[in-house]
Amino acid sequence: MTNKQDFSSLLTEIDQILSGVISSLVHPQEVTSETIIATRQHLESARVMLSPLLLPDQTPEVARWSLGMEVQPPGVKIVFFRESQGLIDLYPLSWSLATGTSDRLPCSQVDEYLISWLSNRDFSADSWLWEALERLESIVISDDGETPTDDLKKALLRAQLIPPDRLSSLETAIATALAYIPTSSQPQPQTLLVIEGKREITTLAIVEVPPQTCSLSRQAIAMSHFNYGENTYEQAILSQLIYPLWRSFLPLSLSDLTDTNPLKKSLLAAAKLTKLILQEESEFTSSLAGHTWTVSRSDLSRKIILPYLDNLKQKVNDLLEKQQKSLEDIDRIIFSGNFFLTIWPYFLTEIQQEFADCNLESPSLAPLDLAQGKLSQVEGQENFSPAILGLGRLCLFSALRGEKVNNAKKNQPQQ
């Protein structure tokens, strides 16, 4: 039986909750994300106080907090995660930059903005942030294998949010897989294949999910890479579609077009423009120096997309063979990365033919229910990449979380 002081604290929490609800009904225009979060905190406090009365033999579960950082060329997306009983709340941060409000920070400015942001917060209003910093267990940075993160790690260590041994990184392909793995108590073994297309590299990851999903370990993950990405794709458009049409009136051969050559920069800009136009049109015709030239999506598919998919299929089969598996053993193929976001809608038929009879997941921003969580702290709906959701869900995979980072079975990039 609790004492009078305990009842007094409980009644105070309930009174604050009721006052907030009544105020929101009388003055709905004054309801903000901060007042909603504050009410939620009072509810959580009241639940903790009631738990010993309703469930005297159970110890109230303490929420776990982590900080995820998705690193991409446009910048770093920073999200706090609050996990309680397998459900995850997301608290994404936004920033007032010189160019306007953004949900991403340039890597070089994380130190400056993050420390400034923390220094100027009103913790009495942002009660969730006080709890997050008090209970922050880890910071996990995504690693795409292309974007440097050393300076970001140094900035986070200077901020002293956590001890150095709690700062780690996780490959984006693995993080993406974690977003799709259910963590219910029912055994759900499955084998996933993640195909991640980036700027320079395509990464493959086979994830063998055990019956008890939380016991997933690095030993159940095999990875490989090969050199092809969105930049390679644009180079191929230049060398195989544009240059052959312009060759007769260009002063240089293709081999003479070095990366520092101004003409090559102009041709690459034309290749990027061609890529964008063929996403909207099946073909287009233009003129240069009095010459008319035409490029079609069917040419792009025949000369570039299909050869890439053939190569991709071979690399997939090579990795499967090393794991003594075949495509029939894969329950789901998850495509991710900006390169596949670029080509997916327009060459879906070719991809489906290459991976016939496979369960394919499209490369898209993920709805929140993918991570069995919900969004807090911001108004309106927001989408997240599966990778950032996977960073938040890492805490649910105890075996994987406890292992050293970046030591999965890998092969070196292949040509």
C-alpha positions as a LaTeX table, in Angstrom:
\begin{tabular}{lrrr}
\hline
Residue & $x$ (\AA) & $y$ (\AA) & $z$ (\AA) \\
\hline
Met1 & 0.00 & 0.00 & 0.00 \\
Thr2 & 1.35 & 3.38 & $-0.94$ \\
Asn3 & 1.56 & 6.30 & 1.51 \\
Lys4 & $-0.14$ & 9.71 & 1.43 \\
Gln5 & 2.80 & 11.36 & $-0.29$ \\
Asp6 & 2.63 & 8.85 & $-3.14$ \\
Phe7 & $-1.11$ & 9.45 & $-3.54$ \\
Ser8 & $-0.52$ & 13.21 & $-3.46$ \\
Ser9 & 2.04 & 13.00 & $-6.28$ \\
Leu10 & $-0.27$ & 10.78 & $-8.31$ \\
Leu11 & $-3.22$ & 13.15 & $-7.84$ \\
Thr12 & $-0.99$ & 16.06 & $-8.90$ \\
Glu13 & $-0.08$ & 14.27 & $-12.14$ \\
Ile14 & $-3.72$ & 13.41 & $-12.84$ \\
Asp15 & $-4.73$ & 17.02 & $-12.13$ \\
Gln16 & $-2.13$ & 18.29 & $-14.62$ \\
Ile17 & $-3.35$ & 15.81 & $-17.24$ \\
Leu18 & $-6.99$ & 16.82 & $-16.79$ \\
Ser19 & $-6.09$ & 20.53 & $-16.83$ \\
Gly20 & $-4.24$ & 20.05 & $-20.12$ \\
Val21 & $-7.14$ & 18.12 & $-21.68$ \\
Ile22 & $-9.73$ & 20.70 & $-20.57$ \\
Ser23 & $-7.51$ & 23.54 & $-21.82$ \\
Ser24 & $-7.16$ & 21.87 & $-25.23$ \\
Leu25 & $-10.93$ & 21.53 & $-25.49$ \\
Val26 & $-11.56$ & 25.17 & $-24.51$ \\
His27 & $-8.60$ & 26.62 & $-26.44$ \\
Pro28 & $-7.80$ & 24.18 & $-29.26$ \\
Gln29 & $-5.72$ & 26.81 & $-31.07$ \\
Glu30 & $-3.18$ & 26.73 & $-28.24$ \\
Val31 & $-2.44$ & 23.02 & $-28.63$ \\
Thr32 & 1.12 & 22.47 & $-29.87$ \\
Ser33 & 3.43 & 19.51 & $-30.24$ \\
Glu34 & 5.13 & 20.65 & $-26.99$ \\
Thr35 & 1.88 & 20.56 & $-24.99$ \\
Ile36 & 1.04 & 17.14 & $-26.42$ \\
Ile37 & 4.48 & 15.82 & $-25.44$ \\
Ala38 & 4.17 & 17.37 & $-21.95$ \\
Thr39 & 0.79 & 15.67 & $-21.47$ \\
Arg40 & 2.29 & 12.40 & $-22.60$ \\
Gln41 & 5.06 & 12.77 & $-20.04$ \\
His42 & 2.51 & 13.33 & $-17.28$ \\
Leu43 & 0.65 & 10.21 & $-18.43$ \\
Glu44 & 3.89 & 8.24 & $-18.35$ \\
Ser45 & 4.64 & 9.53 & $-14.84$ \\
Ala46 & 1.15 & 8.60 & $-13.66$ \\
Arg47 & 1.53 & 5.13 & $-15.19$ \\
Val48 & 4.80 & 4.59 & $-13.35$ \\
Met49 & 3.14 & 5.59 & $-10.07$ \\
Leu50 & 0.16 & 3.33 & $-10.68$ \\
Ser51 & 2.21 & 0.30 & $-11.73$ \\
Pro52 & 3.19 & $-0.76$ & $-8.17$ \\
Leu53 & $-0.48$ & $-0.64$ & $-7.19$ \\
Leu54 & $-1.83$ & $-2.52$ & $-10.20$ \\
Leu55 & 1.16 & $-4.84$ & $-10.75$ \\
Pro56 & 2.99 & $-4.97$ & $-7.39$ \\
Asp57 & 5.26 & $-7.85$ & $-8.46$ \\
Gln58 & 6.52 & $-6.16$ & $-11.62$ \\
Thr59 & 9.22 & $-3.53$ & $-11.92$ \\
Pro60 & 8.20 & $-0.67$ & $-14.26$ \\
Glu61 & 10.12 & $-0.80$ & $-17.49$ \\
Val62 & 12.39 & 2.17 & $-18.08$ \\
Ala63 & 12.39 & 3.61 & $-21.59$ \\
Arg64 & 15.65 & 3.39 & $-23.53$ \\
Trp65 & 16.92 & 6.29 & $-25.58$ \\
Ser66 & 19.34 & 6.31 & $-28.51$ \\
Leu67 & 20.41 & 8.80 & $-31.14$ \\
Gly68 & 20.59 & 7.86 & $-34.82$ \\
Met69 & 22.44 & 9.78 & $-37.52$ \\
Glu70 & 21.90 & 8.98 & $-41.18$ \\
Val71 & 24.87 & 10.29 & $-43.16$ \\
Gln72 & 24.35 & 11.14 & $-46.84$ \\
Pro73 & 25.97 & 13.65 & $-49.23$ \\
Pro74 & 23.20 & 16.25 & $-48.64$ \\
Gly75 & 23.92 & 16.12 & $-44.90$ \\
Val76 & 23.17 & 14.34 & $-41.64$ \\
Lys77 & 19.63 & 13.52 & $-40.51$ \\
Ile78 & 19.49 & 13.34 & $-36.69$ \\
Val79 & 16.72 & 11.51 & $-34.83$ \\
Phe80 & 16.27 & 10.64 & $-31.16$ \\
Phe81 & 14.61 & 7.26 & $-30.53$ \\
Arg82 & 12.67 & 6.27 & $-27.43$ \\
Glu83 & 12.04 & 2.54 & $-27.08$ \\
Ser84 & 9.57 & 1.11 & $-24.58$ \\
Gln85 & 8.14 & $-2.42$ & $-24.68$ \\
Gly86 & 9.22 & $-2.91$ & $-28.27$ \\
Leu87 & 7.60 & 0.28 & $-29.59$ \\
Ile88 & 9.72 & 3.17 & $-30.78$ \\
Asp89 & 8.92 & 6.88 & $-30.75$ \\
Leu90 & 10.88 & 9.09 & $-33.15$ \\
Tyr91 & 11.98 & 12.63 & $-32.35$ \\
Pro92 & 13.58 & 14.09 & $-35.51$ \\
Leu93 & 15.49 & 17.34 & $-35.22$ \\
Ser94 & 15.30 & 20.25 & $-37.65$ \\
Trp95 & 17.65 & 23.18 & $-38.11$ \\
Ser96 & 17.48 & 26.84 & $-39.07$ \\
Leu97 & 20.21 & 27.22 & $-41.67$ \\
Ala98 & 21.15 & 30.19 & $-43.81$ \\
Thr99 & 19.27 & 28.53 & $-46.69$ \\
Gly100 & 16.14 & 27.96 & $-44.56$ \\
Thr101 & 14.78 & 25.24 & $-42.30$ \\
Ser102 & 16.17 & 21.78 & $-43.01$ \\
Asp103 & 16.03 & 18.31 & $-41.50$ \\
Arg104 & 19.69 & 17.75 & $-42.45$ \\
Leu105 & 22.91 & 19.34 & $-41.30$ \\
Pro106 & 26.08 & 19.55 & $-43.37$ \\
Cys107 & 28.61 & 17.14 & $-41.82$ \\
Ser108 & 31.04 & 20.00 & $-41.23$ \\
Gln109 & 28.47 & 21.92 & $-39.16$ \\
Val110 & 27.20 & 19.18 & $-36.85$ \\
Asp111 & 29.58 & 20.20 & $-34.06$ \\
Glu112 & 28.60 & 23.88 & $-34.20$ \\
Tyr113 & 24.84 & 23.43 & $-34.57$ \\
Leu114 & 24.34 & 20.48 & $-32.22$ \\
Ile115 & 26.19 & 22.08 & $-29.30$ \\
Ser116 & 24.48 & 25.42 & $-29.94$ \\
Trp117 & 21.09 & 23.70 & $-30.15$ \\
Leu118 & 21.61 & 21.88 & $-26.85$ \\
Ser119 & 22.90 & 25.03 & $-25.15$ \\
Asn120 & 19.82 & 27.06 & $-26.05$ \\
Arg121 & 17.07 & 24.54 & $-25.30$ \\
Asp122 & 14.42 & 25.25 & $-22.69$ \\
Phe123 & 14.43 & 21.94 & $-20.86$ \\
Ser124 & 11.33 & 22.87 & $-18.87$ \\
Ala125 & 9.41 & 22.99 & $-22.14$ \\
Asp126 & 11.28 & 20.17 & $-23.90$ \\
Ser127 & 10.79 & 17.61 & $-21.15$ \\
Trp128 & 11.39 & 14.77 & $-23.61$ \\
Leu129 & 14.87 & 16.09 & $-24.36$ \\
Trp130 & 15.86 & 16.13 & $-20.70$ \\
Glu131 & 14.80 & 12.49 & $-20.41$ \\
Ala132 & 16.58 & 11.63 & $-23.68$ \\
Leu133 & 19.90 & 13.10 & $-22.57$ \\
Glu134 & 19.65 & 11.61 & $-19.08$ \\
Arg135 & 18.96 & 8.11 & $-20.43$ \\
Leu136 & 20.86 & 8.22 & $-23.72$ \\
Glu137 & 22.43 & 4.80 & $-24.15$ \\
Ser138 & 24.08 & 5.04 & $-27.55$ \\
Ile139 & 24.69 & 7.03 & $-30.72$ \\
Val140 & 24.68 & 5.07 & $-33.99$ \\
Ile141 & 25.91 & 6.55 & $-37.27$ \\
Ser142 & 24.99 & 5.06 & $-40.63$ \\
Asp143 & 27.92 & 3.96 & $-42.78$ \\
Asp144 & 27.30 & 3.84 & $-46.53$ \\
Gly145 & 30.93 & 3.02 & $-47.31$ \\
Glu146 & 31.31 & 6.19 & $-49.37$ \\
Thr147 & 30.69 & 9.21 & $-47.13$ \\
Pro148 & 33.48 & 9.97 & $-44.61$ \\
Thr149 & 32.30 & 9.99 & $-40.98$ \\
Asp150 & 35.53 & 10.50 & $-39.00$ \\
Asp151 & 34.98 & 14.24 & $-38.53$ \\
Leu152 & 31.39 & 13.61 & $-37.46$ \\
Lys153 & 32.54 & 11.11 & $-34.82$ \\
Lys154 & 35.10 & 13.59 & $-33.50$ \\
Ala155 & 32.40 & 16.26 & $-33.26$ \\
Leu156 & 30.13 & 13.94 & $-31.29$ \\
Leu157 & 32.92 & 13.04 & $-28.90$ \\
Arg158 & 33.60 & 16.75 & $-28.34$ \\
Ala159 & 29.92 & 17.23 & $-27.50$ \\
Gln160 & 30.37 & 14.62 & $-24.71$ \\
Leu161 & 26.83 & 13.28 & $-25.02$ \\
Ile162 & 27.99 & 9.73 & $-24.26$ \\
Pro163 & 31.22 & 7.86 & $-23.43$ \\
Pro164 & 33.34 & 6.99 & $-26.49$ \\
Asp165 & 32.55 & 3.26 & $-26.25$ \\
Arg166 & 28.86 & 3.97 & $-26.84$ \\
Leu167 & 29.45 & 5.62 & $-30.21$ \\
Ser168 & 29.27 & 3.18 & $-33.11$ \\
Ser169 & 28.36 & 2.88 & $-36.77$ \\
Leu170 & 26.19 & 0.47 & $-38.73$ \\
Glu171 & 26.25 & $-0.29$ & $-42.44$ \\
Thr172 & 23.23 & 1.21 & $-44.18$ \\
Ala173 & 22.42 & $-2.10$ & $-45.87$ \\
Ile174 & 22.16 & $-3.84$ & $-42.47$ \\
Ala175 & 20.20 & $-0.93$ & $-40.98$ \\
Thr176 & 17.78 & $-1.17$ & $-43.91$ \\
Ala177 & 17.24 & $-4.87$ & $-43.22$ \\
Leu178 & 16.49 & $-4.18$ & $-39.54$ \\
Ala179 & 13.60 & $-1.94$ & $-40.56$ \\
Tyr180 & 11.88 & $-4.93$ & $-42.18$ \\
Ile181 & 12.43 & $-7.58$ & $-39.50$ \\
Pro182 & 9.51 & $-8.11$ & $-37.10$ \\
Thr183 & 10.41 & $-8.54$ & $-33.43$ \\
Ser184 & 7.30 & $-10.27$ & $-32.15$ \\
Ser185 & 7.51 & $-13.21$ & $-29.76$ \\
Gln186 & 6.39 & $-15.59$ & $-32.51$ \\
Pro187 & 9.30 & $-17.30$ & $-34.34$ \\
Gln188 & 9.62 & $-15.80$ & $-37.82$ \\
Pro189 & 12.79 & $-17.07$ & $-39.50$ \\
Gln190 & 13.42 & $-15.63$ & $-42.94$ \\
Thr191 & 16.24 & $-14.77$ & $-45.33$ \\
Leu192 & 16.49 & $-11.23$ & $-46.67$ \\
Leu193 & 18.59 & $-9.83$ & $-49.49$ \\
Val194 & 19.31 & $-6.09$ & $-49.45$ \\
Ile195 & 20.52 & $-4.52$ & $-52.70$ \\
Glu196 & 21.72 & $-0.98$ & $-52.05$ \\
Gly197 & 22.63 & 1.29 & $-54.97$ \\
Lys198 & 24.74 & 4.30 & $-54.00$ \\
Arg199 & 26.86 & 6.84 & $-55.87$ \\
Glu200 & 29.82 & 4.64 & $-56.77$ \\
Ile201 & 29.08 & 1.22 & $-55.28$ \\
Thr202 & 26.29 & $-1.37$ & $-55.19$ \\
Thr203 & 26.21 & $-3.27$ & $-51.89$ \\
Leu204 & 24.63 & $-6.69$ & $-51.35$ \\
Ala205 & 23.71 & $-8.07$ & $-47.92$ \\
Ile206 & 22.19 & $-11.46$ & $-47.13$ \\
Val207 & 20.59 & $-11.52$ & $-43.69$ \\
Glu208 & 19.52 & $-14.87$ & $-42.26$ \\
Val209 & 16.99 & $-13.97$ & $-39.57$ \\
Pro210 & 16.82 & $-16.64$ & $-36.81$ \\
Pro211 & 13.54 & $-17.85$ & $-35.25$ \\
Gln212 & 14.14 & $-15.55$ & $-32.29$ \\
Thr213 & 14.83 & $-12.38$ & $-34.21$ \\
Cys214 & 16.51 & $-10.54$ & $-31.33$ \\
Ser215 & 19.34 & $-13.09$ & $-31.47$ \\
Leu216 & 20.35 & $-11.98$ & $-34.98$ \\
Ser217 & 24.16 & $-11.74$ & $-35.05$ \\
Arg218 & 26.90 & $-10.66$ & $-37.43$ \\
Gln219 & 27.62 & $-14.29$ & $-38.23$ \\
Ala220 & 24.20 & $-14.42$ & $-39.93$ \\
Ile221 & 25.06 & $-11.54$ & $-42.28$ \\
Ala222 & 27.13 & $-11.82$ & $-45.47$ \\
Met223 & 28.00 & $-8.80$ & $-47.60$ \\
Ser224 & 29.72 & $-7.98$ & $-50.87$ \\
His225 & 30.20 & $-4.91$ & $-53.07$ \\
Phe226 & 30.90 & $-4.08$ & $-56.68$ \\
Asn227 & 31.72 & $-0.86$ & $-58.43$ \\
Tyr228 & 28.57 & 0.59 & $-59.95$ \\
Gly229 & 26.32 & 3.40 & $-58.75$ \\
Glu230 & 24.46 & 6.51 & $-59.83$ \\
Asn231 & 27.66 & 8.30 & $-60.91$ \\
Thr232 & 28.62 & 5.25 & $-63.00$ \\
Tyr233 & 25.13 & 5.29 & $-64.51$ \\
Glu234 & 25.52 & 8.92 & $-65.59$ \\
Gln235 & 28.97 & 8.19 & $-67.02$ \\
Ala236 & 27.45 & 5.34 & $-69.03$ \\
Ile237 & 24.77 & 7.65 & $-70.42$ \\
Leu238 & 27.56 & 9.97 & $-71.55$ \\
Ser239 & 29.81 & 7.32 & $-73.11$ \\
Gln240 & 27.16 & 5.03 & $-74.64$ \\
Leu241 & 24.29 & 7.34 & $-75.58$ \\
Ile242 & 25.47 & 10.93 & $-75.94$ \\
Tyr243 & 29.09 & 10.71 & $-77.09$ \\
Pro244 & 28.42 & 8.37 & $-80.07$ \\
Leu245 & 25.87 & 10.89 & $-81.38$ \\
Trp246 & 28.18 & 13.88 & $-80.91$ \\
Arg247 & 31.47 & 12.22 & $-81.83$ \\
Ser248 & 31.65 & 13.62 & $-85.37$ \\
Phe249 & 31.80 & 17.24 & $-84.22$ \\
Leu250 & 33.60 & 16.91 & $-80.86$ \\
Pro251 & 37.29 & 17.94 & $-80.88$ \\
Leu252 & 38.39 & 15.19 & $-78.46$ \\
Ser253 & 38.07 & 11.45 & $-78.16$ \\
Leu254 & 36.33 & 9.97 & $-75.15$ \\
Ser255 & 39.65 & 8.90 & $-73.62$ \\
Asp256 & 40.87 & 12.50 & $-73.82$ \\
Leu257 & 37.98 & 13.74 & $-71.70$ \\
Thr258 & 39.60 & 13.75 & $-68.27$ \\
Asp259 & 37.68 & 14.67 & $-65.12$ \\
Thr260 & 39.22 & 18.17 & $-65.11$ \\
Asn261 & 38.33 & 18.87 & $-68.73$ \\
Pro262 & 35.63 & 21.61 & $-68.95$ \\
Leu263 & 34.10 & 19.84 & $-71.94$ \\
Lys264 & 33.64 & 16.65 & $-69.96$ \\
Lys265 & 31.90 & 18.59 & $-67.21$ \\
Ser266 & 29.50 & 19.99 & $-69.81$ \\
Leu267 & 28.90 & 16.54 & $-71.26$ \\
Leu268 & 28.23 & 15.09 & $-67.78$ \\
Ala269 & 25.73 & 17.88 & $-67.19$ \\
Ala270 & 24.06 & 16.85 & $-70.47$ \\
Ala271 & 24.05 & 13.22 & $-69.27$ \\
Lys272 & 22.33 & 14.19 & $-66.03$ \\
Leu273 & 19.79 & 16.22 & $-67.96$ \\
Thr274 & 19.22 & 13.25 & $-70.29$ \\
Lys275 & 18.64 & 11.01 & $-67.28$ \\
Leu276 & 16.01 & 13.40 & $-65.89$ \\
Ile277 & 14.26 & 13.91 & $-69.23$ \\
Leu278 & 13.99 & 10.17 & $-69.89$ \\
Gln279 & 12.32 & 9.79 & $-66.51$ \\
Glu280 & 9.48 & 11.91 & $-67.89$ \\
Glu281 & 9.56 & 11.16 & $-71.62$ \\
Ser282 & 10.04 & 7.95 & $-73.60$ \\
Glu283 & 12.39 & 9.84 & $-75.93$ \\
Phe284 & 13.51 & 13.33 & $-76.81$ \\
Thr285 & 15.17 & 15.10 & $-79.72$ \\
Ser286 & 17.56 & 18.02 & $-79.54$ \\
Ser287 & 20.11 & 19.76 & $-81.74$ \\
Leu288 & 23.76 & 20.67 & $-81.34$ \\
Ala289 & 25.84 & 22.66 & $-83.82$ \\
Gly290 & 23.15 & 22.20 & $-86.43$ \\
His291 & 22.96 & 18.43 & $-85.89$ \\
Thr292 & 19.77 & 16.76 & $-84.66$ \\
Trp293 & 20.12 & 13.87 & $-82.24$ \\
Thr294 & 17.56 & 11.63 & $-80.49$ \\
Val295 & 17.84 & 9.56 & $-77.32$ \\
Ser296 & 15.15 & 7.11 & $-76.19$ \\
Arg297 & 14.37 & 5.26 & $-72.98$ \\
Ser298 & 14.46 & 1.99 & $-74.93$ \\
Asp299 & 18.10 & 2.77 & $-75.91$ \\
Leu300 & 18.87 & 3.51 & $-72.27$ \\
Ser301 & 17.32 & 0.20 & $-71.22$ \\
Arg302 & 19.02 & $-1.87$ & $-73.91$ \\
Lys303 & 22.51 & $-0.38$ & $-73.68$ \\
Ile304 & 22.82 & 0.46 & $-69.96$ \\
Ile305 & 20.06 & $-0.81$ & $-67.66$ \\
Leu306 & 19.87 & $-4.42$ & $-68.88$ \\
Pro307 & 23.67 & $-4.96$ & $-68.85$ \\
Tyr308 & 23.78 & $-3.56$ & $-65.32$ \\
Leu309 & 20.96 & $-5.84$ & $-64.18$ \\
Asp310 & 22.67 & $-8.84$ & $-65.76$ \\
Asn311 & 25.85 & $-7.98$ & $-63.87$ \\
Leu312 & 23.86 & $-7.42$ & $-60.68$ \\
Lys313 & 22.16 & $-10.81$ & $-61.02$ \\
Gln314 & 25.55 & $-12.48$ & $-61.44$ \\
Lys315 & 26.96 & $-10.75$ & $-58.35$ \\
Val316 & 23.90 & $-11.82$ & $-56.37$ \\
Asn317 & 24.32 & $-15.42$ & $-57.52$ \\
Asp318 & 28.02 & $-15.32$ & $-56.62$ \\
Leu319 & 27.22 & $-14.24$ & $-53.05$ \\
Leu320 & 24.39 & $-16.75$ & $-52.76$ \\
Glu321 & 26.68 & $-19.52$ & $-53.95$ \\
Lys322 & 29.25 & $-18.65$ & $-51.29$ \\
Gln323 & 26.47 & $-18.94$ & $-48.68$ \\
Gln324 & 25.27 & $-22.20$ & $-50.28$ \\
Lys325 & 21.94 & $-20.65$ & $-51.17$ \\
Ser326 & 19.90 & $-19.82$ & $-54.27$ \\
Leu327 & 17.37 & $-17.13$ & $-55.12$ \\
Glu328 & 14.59 & $-19.56$ & $-54.16$ \\
Asp329 & 15.87 & $-19.38$ & $-50.57$ \\
Ile330 & 15.36 & $-15.61$ & $-50.39$ \\
Asp331 & 12.06 & $-14.57$ & $-48.83$ \\
Arg332 & 12.34 & $-10.91$ & $-49.73$ \\
Ile333 & 14.63 & $-8.72$ & $-51.84$ \\
Ile334 & 14.85 & $-5.15$ & $-50.53$ \\
Phe335 & 16.10 & $-2.49$ & $-52.94$ \\
Ser336 & 17.42 & 0.70 & $-51.39$ \\
Gly337 & 19.63 & 3.70 & $-52.10$ \\
Asn338 & 19.39 & 6.74 & $-54.33$ \\
Phe339 & 20.46 & 4.90 & $-57.47$ \\
Phe340 & 17.44 & 2.59 & $-57.32$ \\
Leu341 & 15.19 & 5.50 & $-56.40$ \\
Thr342 & 16.36 & 7.00 & $-59.71$ \\
Ile343 & 15.70 & 4.01 & $-61.99$ \\
Trp344 & 12.96 & 2.06 & $-60.19$ \\
Pro345 & 9.75 & 3.63 & $-61.53$ \\
Tyr346 & 10.97 & 3.67 & $-65.13$ \\
Phe347 & 12.64 & 0.26 & $-65.41$ \\
Leu348 & 10.51 & $-1.75$ & $-62.99$ \\
Thr349 & 9.56 & $-4.23$ & $-65.73$ \\
Glu350 & 13.22 & $-5.02$ & $-66.45$ \\
Ile351 & 13.97 & $-5.45$ & $-62.74$ \\
Gln352 & 10.96 & $-7.73$ & $-62.25$ \\
Gln353 & 12.01 & $-9.85$ & $-65.23$ \\
Glu354 & 15.57 & $-10.16$ & $-63.92$ \\
Phe355 & 14.30 & $-11.26$ & $-60.49$ \\
Ala356 & 11.19 & $-13.15$ & $-61.60$ \\
Asp357 & 9.13 & $-14.90$ & $-58.90$ \\
Cys358 & 10.93 & $-12.95$ & $-56.15$ \\
Asn359 & 9.20 & $-10.83$ & $-53.52$ \\
Leu360 & 10.56 & $-7.33$ & $-54.23$ \\
Glu361 & 10.44 & $-4.31$ & $-51.93$ \\
Ser362 & 10.68 & $-0.98$ & $-53.73$ \\
Pro363 & 13.27 & 1.65 & $-52.73$ \\
Ser364 & 11.14 & 4.28 & $-51.08$ \\
Leu365 & 10.85 & 6.35 & $-47.98$ \\
Ala366 & 9.28 & 4.15 & $-45.32$ \\
Pro367 & 6.04 & 4.73 & $-43.44$ \\
Leu368 & 6.43 & 4.82 & $-39.68$ \\
Asp369 & 4.54 & 1.58 & $-39.11$ \\
Leu370 & 7.39 & $-0.26$ & $-40.84$ \\
Ala371 & 9.35 & 0.19 & $-37.61$ \\
Gln372 & 6.29 & $-0.45$ & $-35.43$ \\
Gly373 & 6.76 & 3.00 & $-33.96$ \\
Lys374 & 5.26 & 6.45 & $-33.97$ \\
Leu375 & 6.33 & 10.02 & $-34.56$ \\
Ser376 & 6.67 & 12.60 & $-31.82$ \\
Gln377 & 7.97 & 16.13 & $-31.49$ \\
Val378 & 7.00 & 17.38 & $-34.96$ \\
Glu379 & 3.70 & 18.42 & $-36.45$ \\
Gly380 & 2.33 & 16.64 & $-39.49$ \\
Gln381 & 3.48 & 13.44 & $-41.19$ \\
Glu382 & 7.11 & 12.72 & $-41.99$ \\
Asn383 & 8.71 & 9.89 & $-43.89$ \\
Phe384 & 12.02 & 8.26 & $-43.10$ \\
Ser385 & 14.36 & 6.04 & $-45.02$ \\
Pro386 & 14.38 & 2.39 & $-43.88$ \\
Ala387 & 18.03 & 2.95 & $-42.87$ \\
Ile388 & 17.20 & 5.59 & $-40.26$ \\
Leu389 & 14.39 & 3.41 & $-38.90$ \\
Gly390 & 16.84 & 0.52 & $-38.71$ \\
Leu391 & 19.22 & 2.63 & $-36.63$ \\
Gly392 & 16.38 & 3.21 & $-34.18$ \\
Arg393 & 15.45 & $-0.48$ & $-34.08$ \\
Leu394 & 19.01 & $-1.67$ & $-33.43$ \\
Cys395 & 18.25 & $-1.63$ & $-29.69$ \\
Leu396 & 15.72 & $-4.47$ & $-30.26$ \\
Phe397 & 18.43 & $-6.80$ & $-31.56$ \\
Ser398 & 20.42 & $-7.46$ & $-28.43$ \\
Ala399 & 22.98 & $-9.84$ & $-29.98$ \\
Leu400 & 23.74 & $-7.52$ & $-32.89$ \\
Arg401 & 23.86 & $-4.46$ & $-30.67$ \\
Gly402 & 26.41 & $-6.03$ & $-28.37$ \\
Glu403 & 28.90 & $-6.87$ & $-31.11$ \\
Lys404 & 31.64 & $-4.68$ & $-32.51$ \\
Val405 & 30.64 & $-2.61$ & $-35.52$ \\
Asn406 & 31.60 & $-3.07$ & $-39.14$ \\
Asn407 & 32.93 & $-6.61$ & $-38.85$ \\
Ala408 & 30.35 & $-8.48$ & $-40.91$ \\
Lys409 & 31.57 & $-11.09$ & $-43.38$ \\
Lys410 & 32.53 & $-8.97$ & $-46.39$ \\
Asn411 & 34.17 & $-9.26$ & $-49.74$ \\
Gln412 & 36.22 & $-6.41$ & $-51.17$ \\
Pro413 & 34.63 & $-4.35$ & $-53.97$ \\
Gln414 & 34.74 & $-6.18$ & $-57.26$ \\
Gln415 & 35.06 & $-4.78$ & $-60.73$ \\
\hline
\end{tabular}
